[in-house]
């Protein structure tokens, strides 16, 4: 699956995986040794994340049910907790640096296909 920032016309990820079951959402990126460029994890439903026991920082996008970005967190370090975004329907986790390379802002619209 691809993740595209429709507002800016840029591809954020070429190989996105969706975590929608209890176990895939809980596992997330835990145990991964690397997060390669072009990869992404979409967690549905989700309104808060943590990076406990992760080995690398990640870029994070919280999006509402209309695919509008409500928060963008670049390079969230390991052993951190995000705040709760009550309007978030899902979160997109990307390798650190993607948001800097492909500027993505609050209010932009995402497409996952």
C-alpha positions, 0 to 999 in steps of 0.5 A: 500500500502507498501513503500519499500526501494529496495536499502536497502531491508527494508519496510518503511511503511505498510499502505501508502495512496496516495494523488493525487487529488487537495483536498487530496494533499492540506489537506495532514496530516493537522488535524491528531492528530497522525501519527502511525508507519507503516503509510505513505502519498504519495503526487503526484505530489509534489516538496515542502511541508509545515508543518504549523498547524501540531501537530507532526514532520515528516520524508520526502522523495522527489523522482524523476520520476524514484523512486530515492530519491533526498532528505531525511529530518528527523524529519521536525518540525511543521511550516516549509517549505521545499525547492523546488526540481524541479526534484521531482515527489512525496513526501513520508511523514512518522512518525518521526524516520522511516528514523533513524530506517531504514536508507534511503539515497539519491540515494536509489530506492523506490517501492510503491505497 
